[in-house]
Amino acid sequence: MNSHSVSENELRRPSTPLNADLLKTLAMIIMLIDHIGAFLMDPGDPYYRTLRIIGRLAFPIFCFLMAEGAHFTRSMPKYLGRLAAFALISTPPYNLVHGSPWYSCENINVFFTLFLGLAAVCSVSRLPREVFRKLGRPGLADSRAACLLAGLPLCLLCYMTAYWLDTDYGEYGVAAILLFWLLRKRPVAAWIGFSALTVFFFGFFIAVSDAYGVTSYSYMNLYNLVTEFFMKPRSELYFFPQIQLYAPLACIPCLLYNGQKGGKHSRIVQYLFYAFYPVHLWCLWLIQLFAGIQ
């Protein structure tokens, strides 16, 4: 999500043309495809499910780019500030496309999740490092384990805040950003971990839910998991958990990422990346309005 401040040689990257700018552009296109299905199409439309499945690739790419941005950013406070600003800017159109009043607190957009994910990364990296240095403990400041342990309570607070606020993708999104950051030097392991995380969050929900969506964590209904996921592709109750299991396919473009920032227009792409979210939501709401969808 942020521009790279330094060149990096510690990771072997593939020799492909897929730089950060192109990856951001791809994520924006995929997100638009997903939102066209979500906000402009009827669930009974034959193309609805296809568009939503394609759209599952967008959020993992955002999380991957957040982890990259957390590593390269020159100023973490400015980075967090931009995310917070666009979270607020995006709130009115995000509410409107969901059919709620523009000022509603019922729908918490994905920028809040990205903000909390980045804050969680900061709480176990840069923040404790700076505190240890101010306390005159350079050894602890250079210890990743010490920083992780010191920042764990604040990190858990960010995680639980996403859960309490029920932000878009919630605690799953915060966990994904942390995972990509922790395993940044091992990209294949990061995507295996993300796949396991996705199966746990969404497969587990299906397994512990009954036919009415009531969850009971005292048992695991594996029969329910098998029948709902494999035998009822049109299940309304489990539709989102079902299609979210396609999210790990985002590893294909991300593993082809060459580690480069982009061209001379990277700064423009960076702010376009932020602005695209609220702008495209306003456009979708206007289409809803004139098409009488709501």
C-alpha positions as CSV (number, residue, x, y, z in Angstrom):
1,M,0.0,0.0,0.0
2,N,3.0,2.3,0.4
3,S,6.0,3.2,-1.7
4,H,9.3,1.5,-1.1
5,S,11.9,3.7,0.6
6,V,14.9,1.5,0.0
7,S,16.0,-1.2,-2.4
8,E,16.2,-4.7,-1.0
9,N,18.5,-7.6,-1.7
10,E,17.8,-10.1,1.1
11,L,14.9,-11.7,-0.8
12,R,15.1,-13.6,-4.1
13,R,12.3,-12.3,-6.3
14,P,11.2,-13.8,-9.6
15,S,12.2,-12.0,-12.8
16,T,8.8,-10.9,-13.9
17,P,7.3,-7.5,-14.9
18,L,4.8,-7.7,-12.0
19,N,5.9,-4.8,-9.8
20,A,4.0,-3.2,-6.9
21,D,2.2,-0.7,-9.1
22,L,0.9,-3.5,-11.4
23,L,-0.1,-5.6,-8.4
24,K,-2.1,-2.6,-7.0
25,T,-3.8,-2.1,-10.3
26,L,-4.7,-5.8,-10.5
27,A,-6.2,-5.6,-7.0
28,M,-8.3,-2.6,-7.9
29,I,-9.7,-4.3,-11.0
30,I,-10.5,-7.5,-9.1
31,M,-12.2,-5.5,-6.3
32,L,-14.3,-3.6,-8.9
33,I,-15.4,-6.9,-10.5
34,D,-16.3,-8.2,-7.0
35,H,-18.3,-5.1,-6.1
36,I,-20.2,-5.0,-9.4
37,G,-21.4,-8.5,-8.5
38,A,-22.1,-7.6,-4.9
39,F,-23.9,-4.3,-5.3
40,L,-25.3,-4.3,-8.8
41,M,-26.4,-7.9,-9.5
42,D,-29.0,-10.2,-8.1
43,P,-27.7,-13.3,-6.3
44,G,-29.8,-15.4,-8.7
45,D,-27.9,-14.1,-11.7
46,P,-25.8,-16.8,-13.3
47,Y,-22.7,-14.6,-13.4
48,Y,-23.1,-13.4,-9.8
49,R,-21.2,-16.3,-8.2
50,T,-18.4,-16.1,-10.8
51,L,-17.8,-12.4,-10.1
52,R,-17.8,-12.9,-6.4
53,I,-15.3,-15.8,-6.6
54,I,-13.0,-13.7,-8.8
55,G,-13.3,-11.0,-6.2
56,R,-12.0,-13.2,-3.4
57,L,-8.5,-12.6,-4.7
58,A,-8.5,-8.8,-4.0
59,F,-8.3,-8.7,-0.2
60,P,-5.4,-11.1,0.1
61,I,-3.4,-9.0,-2.4
62,F,-4.3,-5.9,-0.2
63,C,-3.0,-7.8,2.9
64,F,0.2,-8.8,1.0
65,L,0.8,-5.2,-0.1
66,M,0.2,-4.0,3.5
67,A,2.9,-6.3,4.8
68,E,5.3,-5.0,2.1
69,G,4.3,-1.4,2.9
70,A,4.9,-1.9,6.6
71,H,8.5,-3.1,5.8
72,F,9.4,-0.3,3.4
73,T,7.5,2.8,4.7
74,R,9.6,5.8,5.8
75,S,7.0,7.0,8.3
76,M,4.6,4.6,10.0
77,P,2.5,7.4,11.6
78,K,1.9,9.0,8.2
79,Y,1.0,5.6,6.7
80,L,-1.5,4.9,9.5
81,G,-2.8,8.5,9.1
82,R,-3.5,7.9,5.4
83,L,-5.4,4.7,6.2
84,A,-7.4,6.3,8.9
85,A,-8.3,9.3,6.7
86,F,-9.5,7.1,3.8
87,A,-11.4,4.9,6.3
88,L,-13.4,8.0,7.3
89,I,-13.7,9.3,3.7
90,S,-15.0,5.9,2.5
91,T,-17.6,5.5,5.3
92,P,-20.5,7.4,3.6
93,P,-20.4,5.7,0.2
94,Y,-19.8,2.3,1.9
95,N,-22.9,2.7,3.9
96,L,-25.0,4.0,1.0
97,V,-24.1,1.0,-1.3
98,H,-25.2,-1.3,1.5
99,G,-28.6,0.5,1.7
100,S,-27.9,2.2,5.0
101,P,-27.8,5.9,5.9
102,W,-24.5,7.5,5.1
103,Y,-23.7,8.2,8.7
104,S,-24.5,4.6,9.9
105,C,-22.1,2.7,12.1
106,E,-23.4,-0.7,11.0
107,N,-21.0,-1.1,8.1
108,I,-17.3,-0.7,8.8
109,N,-15.3,-0.6,5.6
110,V,-12.1,-2.4,4.8
111,F,-9.8,0.6,5.4
112,F,-10.5,0.2,9.1
113,T,-9.4,-3.4,8.9
114,L,-6.2,-2.4,7.0
115,F,-5.6,0.3,9.6
116,L,-5.9,-2.2,12.5
117,G,-3.7,-4.7,10.7
118,L,-1.0,-2.2,10.2
119,A,-1.3,-1.0,13.8
120,A,-0.9,-4.6,14.9
121,V,2.3,-4.9,12.9
122,C,3.6,-1.7,14.3
123,S,2.8,-2.8,17.8
124,V,5.1,-5.8,17.5
125,S,7.9,-4.1,15.5
126,R,8.6,-0.4,15.3
127,L,6.8,0.7,18.4
128,P,8.6,-1.6,20.9
129,R,11.9,-1.1,19.1
130,E,11.7,2.6,19.6
131,V,10.7,2.2,23.2
132,F,13.6,-0.1,23.9
133,R,16.0,2.3,22.3
134,K,14.7,5.2,24.4
135,L,15.1,3.0,27.5
136,G,18.8,2.4,26.5
137,R,18.3,-1.3,25.7
138,P,19.6,-1.7,22.2
139,G,20.0,-5.4,22.6
140,L,16.2,-5.8,23.1
141,A,15.5,-3.3,20.3
142,D,17.4,-5.5,17.9
143,S,15.6,-8.7,19.1
144,R,12.6,-9.6,17.1
145,A,11.4,-12.0,19.8
146,A,11.6,-9.3,22.5
147,C,9.6,-6.8,20.3
148,L,7.0,-9.5,19.6
149,L,6.5,-10.3,23.2
150,A,6.5,-6.6,24.3
151,G,3.9,-5.6,21.7
152,L,1.7,-8.7,21.9
153,P,-0.9,-7.1,24.3
154,L,-1.4,-4.1,21.9
155,C,-1.4,-6.5,18.9
156,L,-4.2,-8.5,20.5
157,L,-6.1,-5.3,21.2
158,C,-6.0,-4.5,17.5
159,Y,-7.2,-8.0,16.7
160,M,-10.1,-7.9,19.1
161,T,-11.1,-4.3,18.0
162,A,-11.6,-5.6,14.5
163,Y,-13.8,-8.4,16.0
164,W,-15.8,-6.0,18.2
165,L,-16.4,-3.5,15.5
166,D,-17.1,-6.2,12.9
167,T,-15.1,-4.5,10.3
168,D,-15.0,-5.8,6.7
169,Y,-13.1,-9.1,7.0
170,G,-12.7,-8.4,10.7
171,E,-10.1,-10.2,12.7
172,Y,-9.4,-12.5,9.8
173,G,-7.9,-9.5,7.9
174,V,-5.8,-8.4,10.8
175,A,-4.4,-11.9,11.2
176,A,-3.7,-12.2,7.5
177,I,-1.7,-8.9,7.5
178,L,0.3,-10.1,10.5
179,L,1.0,-13.4,8.9
180,F,2.3,-11.9,5.7
181,W,4.5,-9.6,7.7
182,L,5.9,-12.3,10.0
183,L,6.6,-14.7,7.1
184,R,7.7,-12.0,4.6
185,K,11.1,-13.6,3.9
186,R,9.4,-17.0,3.3
187,P,6.6,-16.2,0.8
188,V,5.7,-19.8,0.0
189,A,5.3,-20.5,3.7
190,A,3.3,-17.3,4.1
191,W,0.8,-18.4,1.5
192,I,0.5,-21.9,2.9
193,G,-0.2,-20.3,6.3
194,F,-2.8,-18.0,4.7
195,S,-4.5,-20.9,3.1
196,A,-4.6,-22.7,6.5
197,L,-5.9,-19.5,8.1
198,T,-8.7,-19.1,5.5
199,V,-9.8,-22.8,5.9
200,F,-9.8,-22.4,9.7
201,F,-11.8,-19.2,9.7
202,F,-14.4,-20.0,7.1
203,G,-14.4,-23.8,7.1
204,F,-14.7,-23.8,10.8
205,F,-17.7,-21.4,10.7
206,I,-19.5,-23.9,8.4
207,A,-18.6,-26.8,10.6
208,V,-19.9,-25.3,13.8
209,S,-23.1,-23.7,12.4
210,D,-26.5,-25.3,12.1
211,A,-29.0,-24.8,9.3
212,Y,-30.2,-21.5,10.9
213,G,-26.7,-20.0,11.2
214,V,-26.5,-20.6,15.0
215,T,-23.0,-21.5,16.0
216,S,-22.1,-24.0,18.8
217,Y,-18.4,-24.3,19.5
218,S,-18.9,-27.4,21.6
219,Y,-18.9,-29.7,18.6
220,M,-17.5,-29.8,15.1
221,N,-20.2,-30.9,12.6
222,L,-17.9,-32.2,9.9
223,Y,-20.8,-33.7,8.1
224,N,-22.3,-30.3,7.9
225,L,-19.0,-29.0,6.4
226,V,-18.9,-31.6,3.7
227,T,-22.5,-31.4,2.7
228,E,-22.7,-27.6,2.7
229,F,-19.4,-26.9,0.9
230,F,-19.4,-29.8,-1.6
231,M,-23.1,-30.6,-2.1
232,K,-24.9,-27.2,-1.8
233,P,-23.1,-24.7,-4.0
234,R,-26.1,-22.3,-3.8
235,S,-26.4,-22.3,-0.1
236,E,-27.3,-18.8,1.0
237,L,-26.3,-19.2,4.6
238,Y,-22.8,-20.4,3.8
239,F,-22.3,-18.5,0.5
240,F,-19.5,-16.2,1.7
241,P,-17.6,-18.8,3.7
242,Q,-17.8,-21.1,0.6
243,I,-16.4,-18.6,-1.9
244,Q,-13.8,-17.2,0.5
245,L,-12.1,-20.5,0.4
246,Y,-10.9,-19.5,-3.1
247,A,-8.9,-16.6,-1.6
248,P,-5.6,-18.4,-1.5
249,L,-5.5,-18.4,-5.3
250,A,-4.3,-14.8,-4.9
251,C,-0.9,-16.4,-4.3
252,I,-0.5,-16.7,-8.1
253,P,0.1,-13.0,-8.8
254,C,1.7,-12.3,-5.4
255,L,4.4,-15.0,-5.9
256,L,5.1,-13.5,-9.3
257,Y,5.7,-10.1,-7.7
258,N,9.3,-9.0,-8.5
259,G,9.8,-6.8,-5.4
260,Q,10.1,-3.6,-7.3
261,K,8.1,-0.4,-6.6
262,G,7.2,0.5,-10.2
263,G,7.9,3.2,-12.7
264,K,8.2,7.0,-12.5
265,H,4.5,7.4,-11.8
266,S,4.5,5.3,-8.6
267,R,3.4,8.2,-6.5
268,I,0.3,8.7,-8.7
269,V,-0.5,5.0,-8.5
270,Q,-0.1,5.1,-4.8
271,Y,-2.7,7.8,-4.2
272,L,-4.9,6.4,-7.0
273,F,-4.9,3.2,-5.0
274,Y,-6.3,5.0,-2.0
275,A,-8.8,7.2,-3.8
276,F,-10.1,4.4,-6.0
277,Y,-12.0,2.8,-3.1
278,P,-14.3,5.6,-2.1
279,V,-14.6,6.9,-5.7
280,H,-15.8,3.6,-7.1
281,L,-18.2,3.1,-4.2
282,W,-19.8,6.5,-5.0
283,C,-20.1,5.5,-8.6
284,L,-21.7,2.2,-7.7
285,W,-24.2,3.9,-5.4
286,L,-25.2,6.4,-8.2
287,I,-25.7,3.4,-10.6
288,Q,-27.9,1.8,-7.9
289,L,-29.8,5.0,-7.5
290,F,-30.6,5.5,-11.2
291,A,-31.2,1.8,-11.8
292,G,-33.6,1.6,-8.9
293,I,-31.7,-1.3,-7.4
294,Q,-32.2,-0.1,-3.8
